[in-house]
Amino acid sequence: MTATTLDGKATLATIKDELRERVARLKERGVTPGLGTVLVGDDPGSHWYVGAKHKDCAEIGIVSIRKDLPASATQEEVEAVIDELNDSPECTGFLIQQPTGLDEVALLSRVKPEKDVDGLHPVNLGKLVLGEEGPLPCTPMGVIELLRRYDVPLKGAEVVVVGRGLTVGRPLGLILTRRSENATATLCHTGTRDLAEHTKNADVVIAAAGVPDLITKDMVKPGAAVLDVGVSRVEGKVAGDVAKDVTEVAGFVSPNPGGVGPMTRALLLMNVVEAAERDADARGL
């Protein structure tokens, strides 16, 4: 069996085309979406990722508002920038690029919930738990959107999520069990006693533990969809959680890089545009 590649790059390009039309319609209503970013320090990966986000914005007509601060920035200085973006009418939504080296929970909590395009504000995570409408976490929703675009069924599916982090594993389990997805989700992690016993019976495996080659072909049911969201480093290079031999048995596999990563950027753009649409509707434009 040769697995179908869940191509996040190609899907991101398609979503950009769709959003470009929505942004054009918003501009006709007198509204231009704006994405703000807060970046602290000189981490090369963070700078690349923030730059990619703003490049995406330029391609579809979203205004970029970039706030870069030195590594010496204090908690108070970063909070002042957050307050500025909270009050800026040009900023539809914004994010704080991690790591900052500061109290990130306090920084994230200072963002206005309606401007939280990452969907990780405590209020928005609470809305997810309660089943209320609000911004949703980008990486988990990127996983869902990628599966949808490739017609991988989730309704009634057995889905195993490996990883319990705040940005992927925990919210993804909640999203999968909403009525709109209607999957049965099992949340595993590096402390799970017999991980293979769970993954071998799954229709979909989503690996987000940050352990290189954690998921191997003998742990995957033939024909299953396997998505690699893990990020770690081996000999200086980025490594995922899914071993290369999984393609021999899986029906669908997302590459890493090139799979879920671009979809995180796609969902960020979608969150910005949707926030602008809600604002335009509320203002009767």
C-alpha positions in Angstrom: 0.0 0.0 0.0 1.2 3.5 -0.9 -0.2 6.2 1.4 -1.9 9.3 0.0 0.0 12.4 1.0 -2.0 14.9 3.0 -0.4 17.9 1.3 -0.7 20.9 3.7 1.2 23.2 1.3 -1.2 22.7 -1.6 -4.2 23.0 0.8 -2.9 26.2 2.2 -2.6 27.6 -1.4 -6.2 26.6 -2.0 -7.4 28.2 1.2 -5.5 31.4 0.4 -7.5 31.6 -2.9 -10.7 31.2 -1.0 -9.8 33.8 1.6 -8.6 36.3 -1.0 -12.2 36.5 -2.3 -13.6 36.9 1.2 -11.1 39.7 2.0 -12.1 41.5 -1.2 -15.7 41.3 -0.2 -14.9 42.7 3.2 -13.0 45.6 1.7 -16.1 46.4 -0.4 -17.9 46.7 2.9 -15.3 49.1 4.2 -13.4 46.6 6.4 -9.8 45.5 6.0 -8.6 42.6 8.2 -5.4 43.2 10.1 -3.1 40.6 11.8 -0.8 41.7 14.6 2.2 39.7 15.9 4.2 40.2 19.0 7.7 38.7 18.8 10.3 38.8 21.6 13.9 37.9 21.1 16.0 36.5 18.3 15.0 32.9 17.9 15.5 32.1 14.2 12.5 29.7 14.1 10.2 32.2 15.6 11.4 34.9 13.2 10.9 32.6 10.2 7.4 31.6 11.3 6.3 35.2 12.0 7.7 36.3 8.6 5.8 33.5 6.9 2.5 34.6 8.5 3.0 38.2 7.3 3.9 37.0 3.8 0.6 35.0 3.8 -1.2 38.1 4.8 0.3 40.2 2.0 -0.7 37.5 -0.5 -4.4 37.7 0.3 -4.8 41.4 1.3 -4.6 41.3 5.1 -2.8 44.2 6.7 0.3 43.2 8.8 1.0 44.8 12.1 4.4 43.5 13.3 5.7 44.3 16.8 9.2 42.9 17.3 10.9 43.4 20.7 14.4 42.6 21.9 15.2 39.7 24.1 15.7 42.2 27.0 12.0 43.3 26.8 10.3 43.1 30.2 6.9 41.7 31.0 5.6 45.3 31.4 6.9 46.3 28.0 5.3 43.4 26.2 2.1 44.0 28.1 2.1 47.6 26.9 2.4 46.3 23.2 -0.5 43.9 23.8 -2.6 46.8 25.2 -1.8 48.8 22.1 -3.0 46.0 19.8 -6.1 45.4 21.9 -7.0 49.1 21.3 -6.0 49.3 17.7 -9.0 49.4 15.3 -6.6 48.3 12.4 -5.8 45.1 14.3 -8.6 42.5 13.8 -6.6 39.9 15.8 -3.1 39.1 17.0 -0.9 36.5 18.5 2.1 36.3 20.8 4.8 34.2 19.3 6.2 31.7 21.8 8.6 31.4 23.4 9.0 34.8 24.9 10.9 33.9 28.1 8.3 35.7 30.1 5.0 34.8 31.9 3.2 33.6 28.8 0.0 32.7 30.5 -0.3 36.2 31.8 0.6 37.6 28.4 -2.0 35.4 26.6 -4.6 36.3 29.2 -4.1 40.0 28.5 -5.2 39.6 24.9 -8.9 40.5 24.3 -10.6 37.1 23.7 -12.2 38.3 20.5 -8.8 39.3 19.1 -7.1 36.0 20.0 -6.5 34.5 16.6 -4.5 31.5 18.1 -7.7 30.4 20.0 -5.6 29.8 23.2 -7.0 32.4 25.5 -8.5 30.9 28.7 -11.9 32.3 27.8 -11.8 30.8 24.3 -10.6 27.4 25.6 -13.5 27.6 28.1 -15.9 28.3 25.2 -14.6 25.2 23.5 -15.2 23.1 26.6 -18.8 24.6 26.9 -19.5 24.1 23.2 -19.9 27.8 22.6 -18.8 29.7 19.5 -15.4 31.4 19.6 -11.9 31.4 18.0 -10.5 27.8 17.9 -6.9 26.7 18.3 -5.1 26.9 14.9 -3.1 23.6 14.9 -5.9 21.3 16.0 -8.3 22.9 13.5 -5.6 22.7 10.9 -5.6 18.9 11.5 -9.4 18.8 11.1 -9.4 20.9 8.0 -6.7 18.8 6.3 -8.7 15.7 7.0 -11.9 17.3 5.6 -10.2 18.5 2.5 -9.0 14.9 1.7 -12.4 13.4 2.5 -11.1 11.4 5.4 -14.2 10.5 7.4 -14.4 11.5 11.1 -18.0 10.7 11.9 -17.9 7.6 14.1 -14.2 7.2 13.5 -11.9 5.9 16.2 -9.2 8.6 16.6 -6.1 8.4 18.8 -4.3 11.6 19.7 -0.8 11.1 21.0 0.2 14.1 23.1 -1.4 16.1 25.8 0.0 19.6 25.2 -2.1 22.8 25.4 -1.6 23.8 21.8 -2.6 20.4 20.2 -3.5 17.4 22.2 -5.9 18.6 24.8 -8.0 20.9 22.6 -8.0 18.5 19.7 -9.6 15.8 21.8 -12.5 18.3 22.6 -12.8 19.4 18.9 -13.0 15.8 17.7 -15.9 14.9 20.0 -18.1 17.9 18.9 -21.2 17.0 17.0 -19.7 18.5 13.8 -16.9 15.9 13.9 -18.6 13.2 15.9 -15.5 11.1 16.3 -14.5 8.9 19.3 -11.3 10.3 20.6 -8.7 8.6 22.8 -6.0 10.9 24.3 -2.7 9.1 24.8 0.7 10.4 25.8 4.3 9.4 26.5 3.1 7.8 29.8 0.5 5.6 28.2 1.2 2.0 29.2 0.8 0.3 25.8 0.5 2.9 23.2 0.4 0.4 20.3 -2.7 -1.3 21.7 -4.5 2.0 21.1 -3.0 3.1 17.8 -3.4 -0.3 16.1 -7.2 0.0 16.3 -7.5 3.6 15.3 -8.9 4.9 12.0 -6.9 8.1 12.5 -3.7 8.6 14.5 -2.5 12.1 15.3 1.0 12.2 16.7 1.9 15.3 18.7 4.2 14.1 21.5 7.5 15.5 20.3 9.2 12.1 20.3 11.1 11.2 17.0 9.8 8.1 15.2 7.3 7.3 18.0 4.8 5.9 15.6 6.0 3.0 13.5 4.3 0.9 10.9 3.6 -2.0 13.3 1.5 0.4 15.4 -0.8 1.4 12.5 -3.9 -0.2 11.2 -3.7 -0.8 7.4 -5.5 2.1 5.6 -5.5 4.4 8.6 -4.8 8.1 8.3 -1.7 9.2 10.2 -0.9 12.9 10.9 2.5 14.0 12.2 2.4 17.1 14.3 5.4 16.4 16.4 8.4 18.7 16.5 11.8 17.8 17.9 15.4 17.9 16.8 17.7 15.1 15.8 21.3 16.0 14.9 20.3 19.6 14.4 17.4 18.8 12.1 13.6 19.0 12.7 12.2 15.5 13.2 8.5 14.4 13.5 6.8 11.7 15.5 6.0 9.4 12.6 8.6 7.0 11.2 9.0 6.8 7.4 7.9 3.2 7.2 4.4 4.1 8.2 3.7 5.0 4.5 3.9 1.3 3.8 0.7 0.5 5.7 -1.2 3.8 6.1 -3.9 5.0 3.7 -3.1 8.7 4.4 0.0 10.3 5.8 0.8 14.0 6.4 4.5 14.9 5.8 6.5 16.8 8.3 7.3 19.4 7.3 4.7 20.3 4.7 1.6 18.7 6.3 0.0 20.2 9.4 2.4 23.1 9.7 1.0 25.0 6.6 -2.5 24.2 7.8 -1.8 26.0 11.1 -1.0 29.1 9.0 -4.1 28.6 7.0 -6.4 28.4 10.1 -4.7 31.5 11.5 -5.7 33.4 8.3 -9.2 32.0 8.5 -9.5 33.2 12.1 -8.4 36.7 11.2 -10.9 36.9 8.3 -13.8 35.4 10.3 -13.1 37.9 13.1 -13.3 40.7 10.6 -16.5 39.3 9.2 -18.1 39.2 12.7 -17.0 42.7 13.3 -18.5 43.9 10.0 -21.8 42.1 10.8 -21.9 43.6 14.3 -21.4 47.1 12.9 -24.1 46.5 10.2 -21.7 47.1 7.3 
